[in-house]
Amino acid sequence: MTDSKNINNPVGQGGGQRKRQSRAERQNNGPHRNLDRQNAADRKAELVRKMREKARAAEDTAQADDTAAQN
């Protein structure tokens, strides 16, 4: 059995059984990638916000402990 090296002309797939992929889609740059990138950016922004809130809370408790120790 021969194997085709062309994704848009696979041996044994026949006529319209496989969607023709654009060059960008073959390089994993399809339209779905924009959504994936946006979702990843949203998750990262949420994570950064949570980390900053925790750091701020820890800093506030440390300052409160310092002022209590001085009194």
N, CA, C and O atoms as a GROMACS GRO file, in nm:
protein
  284
    1MET      N    1   0.084  -0.118   0.000
    1MET     CA    2   0.000   0.000   0.000
    1MET      C    3   0.088   0.123   0.000
    1MET      O    4   0.182   0.134   0.079
    2THR      N    5   0.057   0.214  -0.088
    2THR     CA    6   0.138   0.335  -0.097
    2THR      C    7   0.083   0.443  -0.007
    2THR      O    8  -0.039   0.456   0.009
    3ASP      N    9   0.171   0.518   0.052
    3ASP     CA   10   0.131   0.628   0.138
    3ASP      C   11   0.152   0.759   0.064
    3ASP      O   12   0.254   0.780  -0.001
    4SER      N   13   0.055   0.846   0.076
    4SER     CA   14   0.066   0.976   0.012
    4SER      C   15   0.139   1.073   0.105
    4SER      O   16   0.121   1.068   0.227
    5LYS      N   17   0.218   1.158   0.048
    5LYS     CA   18   0.288   1.259   0.128
    5LYS      C   19   0.212   1.391   0.129
    5LYS      O   20   0.252   1.484   0.199
    6ASN      N   21   0.105   1.401   0.055
    6ASN     CA   22   0.029   1.524   0.046
    6ASN      C   23  -0.098   1.511   0.128
    6ASN      O   24  -0.180   1.422   0.100
    7ILE      N   25  -0.117   1.596   0.227
    7ILE     CA   26  -0.233   1.587   0.315
    7ILE      C   27  -0.362   1.614   0.240
    7ILE      O   28  -0.467   1.563   0.277
    8ASN      N   29  -0.356   1.693   0.133
    8ASN     CA   30  -0.476   1.725   0.057
    8ASN      C   31  -0.505   1.624  -0.054
    8ASN      O   32  -0.603   1.638  -0.126
    9ASN      N   33  -0.422   1.525  -0.067
    9ASN     CA   34  -0.445   1.422  -0.167
    9ASN      C   35  -0.411   1.286  -0.107
    9ASN      O   36  -0.326   1.215  -0.162
   10PRO      N   37  -0.476   1.248   0.003
   10PRO     CA   38  -0.439   1.122   0.067
   10PRO      C   39  -0.487   1.001  -0.013
   10PRO      O   40  -0.599   1.000  -0.065
   11VAL      N   41  -0.402   0.903  -0.022
   11VAL     CA   42  -0.436   0.781  -0.095
   11VAL      C   43  -0.544   0.706  -0.019
   11VAL      O   44  -0.533   0.688   0.102
   12GLY      N   45  -0.647   0.663  -0.089
   12GLY     CA   46  -0.751   0.584  -0.029
   12GLY      C   47  -0.861   0.664   0.038
   12GLY      O   48  -0.956   0.606   0.091
   13GLN      N   49  -0.853   0.795   0.036
   13GLN     CA   50  -0.956   0.876   0.100
   13GLN      C   51  -1.071   0.906   0.004
   13GLN      O   52  -1.183   0.934   0.048
   14GLY      N   53  -1.045   0.902  -0.124
   14GLY     CA   54  -1.150   0.930  -0.220
   14GLY      C   55  -1.178   1.078  -0.234
   14GLY      O   56  -1.102   1.161  -0.184
   15GLY      N   57  -1.284   1.110  -0.302
   15GLY     CA   58  -1.322   1.247  -0.336
   15GLY      C   59  -1.343   1.339  -0.219
   15GLY      O   60  -1.242   1.389  -0.168
   16GLY      N   61  -1.457   1.367  -0.172
   16GLY     CA   62  -1.478   1.469  -0.072
   16GLY      C   63  -1.483   1.418   0.069
   16GLY      O   64  -1.556   1.473   0.152
   17GLN      N   65  -1.408   1.315   0.101
   17GLN     CA   66  -1.415   1.256   0.235
   17GLN      C   67  -1.331   1.330   0.338
   17GLN      O   68  -1.346   1.308   0.458
   18ARG      N   69  -1.245   1.414   0.292
   18ARG     CA   70  -1.159   1.487   0.385
   18ARG      C   71  -1.158   1.633   0.347
   18ARG      O   72  -1.144   1.668   0.229
   19LYS      N   73  -1.174   1.719   0.446
   19LYS     CA   74  -1.176   1.863   0.420
   19LYS      C   75  -1.038   1.908   0.372
   19LYS      O   76  -0.936   1.868   0.428
   20ARG      N   77  -1.038   1.988   0.271
   20ARG     CA   78  -0.912   2.041   0.221
   20ARG      C   79  -0.860   2.143   0.321
   20ARG      O   80  -0.931   2.237   0.357
   21GLN      N   81  -0.738   2.125   0.365
   21GLN     CA   82  -0.680   2.215   0.465
   21GLN      C   83  -0.597   2.323   0.400
   21GLN      O   84  -0.525   2.298   0.304
   22SER      N   85  -0.609   2.442   0.453
   22SER     CA   86  -0.526   2.551   0.403
   22SER      C   87  -0.384   2.534   0.457
   22SER      O   88  -0.359   2.452   0.546
   23ARG      N   89  -0.295   2.611   0.404
   23ARG     CA   90  -0.156   2.602   0.450
   23ARG      C   91  -0.146   2.640   0.598
   23ARG      O   92  -0.071   2.577   0.673
   24ALA      N   93  -0.222   2.742   0.639
   24ALA     CA   94  -0.220   2.785   0.779
   24ALA      C   95  -0.273   2.675   0.869
   24ALA      O   96  -0.219   2.652   0.977
   25GLU      N   97  -0.378   2.606   0.828
   25GLU     CA   98  -0.434   2.499   0.909
   25GLU      C   99  -0.335   2.383   0.921
   25GLU      O  100  -0.326   2.320   1.027
   26ARG      N  101  -0.263   2.354   0.815
   26ARG     CA  102  -0.164   2.246   0.822
   26ARG      C  103  -0.051   2.281   0.917
   26ARG      O  104   0.012   2.192   0.975
   27GLN      N  105  -0.024   2.410   0.934
   27GLN     CA  106   0.083   2.455   1.024
   27GLN      C  107   0.028   2.485   1.162
   27GLN      O  108   0.093   2.553   1.242
   28ASN      N  109  -0.092   2.436   1.191
   28ASN     CA  110  -0.156   2.454   1.321
   28ASN      C  111  -0.184   2.602   1.348
   28ASN      O  112  -0.171   2.648   1.462
   29ASN      N  113  -0.221   2.675   1.244
   29ASN     CA  114  -0.256   2.816   1.258
   29ASN      C  115  -0.400   2.839   1.218
   29ASN      O  116  -0.436   2.950   1.176
   30GLY      N  117  -0.484   2.738   1.229
   30GLY     CA  118  -0.622   2.750   1.184
   30GLY      C  119  -0.702   2.848   1.267
   30GLY      O  120  -0.650   2.905   1.363
   31PRO      N  121  -0.827   2.868   1.232
   31PRO     CA  122  -0.910   2.964   1.304
   31PRO      C  123  -0.933   2.925   1.449
   31PRO      O  124  -0.959   3.011   1.533
   32HIS      N  125  -0.922   2.796   1.480
   32HIS     CA  126  -0.940   2.752   1.618
   32HIS      C  127  -0.827   2.802   1.706
   32HIS      O  128  -0.845   2.815   1.827
   33ARG      N  129  -0.712   2.829   1.648
   33ARG     CA  130  -0.597   2.869   1.728
   33ARG      C  131  -0.617   3.004   1.794
   33ARG      O  132  -0.568   3.029   1.904
   34ASN      N  133  -0.689   3.094   1.724
   34ASN     CA  134  -0.715   3.226   1.783
   34ASN      C  135  -0.796   3.212   1.911
   34ASN      O  136  -0.769   3.281   2.009
   35LEU      N  137  -0.896   3.124   1.910
   35LEU     CA  138  -0.976   3.103   2.030
   35LEU      C  139  -0.892   3.041   2.141
   35LEU      O  140  -0.904   3.079   2.257
   36ASP      N  141  -0.806   2.946   2.105
   36ASP     CA  142  -0.719   2.884   2.204
   36ASP      C  143  -0.627   2.987   2.268
   36ASP      O  144  -0.606   2.987   2.389
   37ARG      N  145  -0.573   3.074   2.186
   37ARG     CA  146  -0.483   3.177   2.238
   37ARG      C  147  -0.557   3.274   2.330
   37ARG      O  148  -0.505   3.315   2.433
   38GLN      N  149  -0.680   3.310   2.291
   38GLN     CA  150  -0.759   3.402   2.373
   38GLN      C  151  -0.793   3.337   2.507
   38GLN      O  152  -0.784   3.402   2.612
   39ASN      N  153  -0.832   3.209   2.504
   39ASN     CA  154  -0.863   3.139   2.629
   39ASN      C  155  -0.740   3.130   2.718
   39ASN      O  156  -0.750   3.149   2.840
   40ALA      N  157  -0.625   3.102   2.660
   40ALA     CA  158  -0.502   3.094   2.738
   40ALA      C  159  -0.467   3.230   2.798
   40ALA      O  160  -0.424   3.238   2.914
   41ALA      N  161  -0.487   3.336   2.721
   41ALA     CA  162  -0.458   3.470   2.772
   41ALA      C  163  -0.552   3.505   2.887
   41ALA      O  164  -0.511   3.567   2.986
   42ASP      N  165  -0.678   3.466   2.874
   42ASP     CA  166  -0.774   3.492   2.982
   42ASP      C  167  -0.738   3.417   3.109
   42ASP      O  168  -0.743   3.472   3.218
   43ARG      N  169  -0.700   3.290   3.093
   43ARG     CA  170  -0.660   3.210   3.211
   43ARG      C  171  -0.537   3.268   3.276
   43ARG      O  172  -0.527   3.272   3.399
   44LYS      N  173  -0.441   3.314   3.195
   44LYS     CA  174  -0.319   3.370   3.250
   44LYS      C  175  -0.348   3.501   3.324
   44LYS      O  176  -0.293   3.526   3.431
   45ALA      N  177  -0.435   3.584   3.267
   45ALA     CA  178  -0.470   3.710   3.333
   45ALA      C  179  -0.538   3.683   3.467
   45ALA      O  180  -0.511   3.751   3.565
   46GLU      N  181  -0.626   3.584   3.470
   46GLU     CA  182  -0.694   3.548   3.595
   46GLU      C  183  -0.594   3.498   3.699
   46GLU      O  184  -0.602   3.534   3.816
   47LEU      N  185  -0.502   3.414   3.655
   47LEU     CA  186  -0.400   3.360   3.746
   47LEU      C  187  -0.312   3.472   3.802
   47LEU      O  188  -0.283   3.475   3.922
   48VAL      N  189  -0.270   3.563   3.716
   48VAL     CA  190  -0.186   3.675   3.760
   48VAL      C  191  -0.262   3.761   3.861
   48VAL      O  192  -0.205   3.805   3.961
   49ARG      N  193  -0.391   3.785   3.835
   49ARG     CA  194  -0.471   3.864   3.927
   49ARG      C  195  -0.479   3.797   4.064
   49ARG      O  196  -0.463   3.863   4.166
   50LYS      N  197  -0.502   3.666   4.065
   50LYS     CA  198  -0.511   3.592   4.192
   50LYS      C  199  -0.377   3.595   4.266
   50LYS      O  200  -0.373   3.613   4.388
   51MET      N  201  -0.267   3.578   4.192
   51MET     CA  202  -0.135   3.578   4.255
   51MET      C  203  -0.106   3.716   4.317
   51MET      O  204  -0.050   3.724   4.426
   52ARG      N  205  -0.144   3.823   4.247
   52ARG     CA  206  -0.121   3.957   4.300
   52ARG      C  207  -0.204   3.981   4.425
   52ARG      O  208  -0.156   4.042   4.520
   53GLU      N  209  -0.329   3.931   4.424
   53GLU     CA  210  -0.413   3.947   4.543
   53GLU      C  211  -0.353   3.874   4.662
   53GLU      O  212  -0.352   3.926   4.774
   54LYS      N  213  -0.302   3.753   4.640
   54LYS     CA  214  -0.240   3.676   4.749
   54LYS      C  215  -0.115   3.747   4.800
   54LYS      O  216  -0.092   3.755   4.921
   55ALA      N  217  -0.035   3.797   4.708
   55ALA     CA  218   0.088   3.867   4.748
   55ALA      C  219   0.054   3.992   4.828
   55ALA      O  220   0.119   4.022   4.927
   56ARG      N  221  -0.049   4.064   4.784
   56ARG     CA  222  -0.091   4.185   4.855
   56ARG      C  223  -0.141   4.150   4.995
   56ARG      O  224  -0.111   4.220   5.091
   57ALA      N  225  -0.218   4.041   5.005
   57ALA     CA  226  -0.270   3.999   5.135
   57ALA      C  227  -0.156   3.958   5.228
   57ALA      O  228  -0.156   3.992   5.346
   58ALA      N  229  -0.059   3.884   5.174
   58ALA     CA  230   0.055   3.842   5.255
   58ALA      C  231   0.137   3.963   5.299
   58ALA      O  232   0.187   3.967   5.412
   59GLU      N  233   0.151   4.060   5.213
   59GLU     CA  234   0.226   4.180   5.246
   59GLU      C  235   0.154   4.260   5.355
   59GLU      O  236   0.217   4.314   5.446
   60ASP      N  237   0.021   4.266   5.345
   60ASP     CA  238  -0.056   4.339   5.445
   60ASP      C  239  -0.046   4.272   5.582
   60ASP      O  240  -0.033   4.341   5.684
   61THR      N  241  -0.050   4.139   5.586
   61THR     CA  242  -0.038   4.069   5.715
   61THR      C  243   0.102   4.085   5.772
   61THR      O  244   0.119   4.097   5.894
   62ALA      N  245   0.203   4.087   5.686
   62ALA     CA  246   0.339   4.106   5.734
   62ALA      C  247   0.356   4.247   5.793
   62ALA      O  248   0.421   4.264   5.896
   63GLN      N  249   0.297   4.344   5.730
   63GLN     CA  250   0.305   4.481   5.782
   63GLN      C  251   0.229   4.493   5.914
   63GLN      O  252   0.273   4.562   6.006
   64ALA      N  253   0.116   4.425   5.923
   64ALA     CA  254   0.038   4.428   6.046
   64ALA      C  255   0.117   4.362   6.160
   64ALA      O  256   0.116   4.409   6.274
   65ASP      N  257   0.186   4.252   6.129
   65ASP     CA  258   0.268   4.185   6.230
   65ASP      C  259   0.383   4.274   6.275
   65ASP      O  260   0.417   4.277   6.393
   66ASP      N  261   0.444   4.348   6.180
   66ASP     CA  262   0.555   4.438   6.215
   66ASP      C  263   0.506   4.552   6.306
   66ASP      O  264   0.574   4.586   6.403
   67THR      N  265   0.393   4.608   6.276
   67THR     CA  266   0.343   4.717   6.359
   67THR      C  267   0.299   4.667   6.496
   67THR      O  268   0.313   4.738   6.596
   68ALA      N  269   0.246   4.545   6.503
   68ALA     CA  270   0.207   4.488   6.631
   68ALA      C  271   0.331   4.457   6.715
   68ALA      O  272   0.327   4.471   6.837
   69ALA      N  273   0.440   4.415   6.653
   69ALA     CA  274   0.562   4.382   6.725
   69ALA      C  275   0.627   4.509   6.778
   69ALA      O  276   0.692   4.506   6.883
   70GLN      N  277   0.611   4.619   6.708
   70GLN     CA  278   0.672   4.744   6.751
   70GLN      C  279   0.596   4.806   6.868
   70GLN      O  280   0.654   4.881   6.946
   71ASN      N  281   0.469   4.775   6.883
   71ASN     CA  282   0.388   4.834   6.991
   71ASN      C  283   0.400   4.757   7.117
   71ASN      O  284   0.338   4.794   7.217
   0.00000   0.00000   0.00000
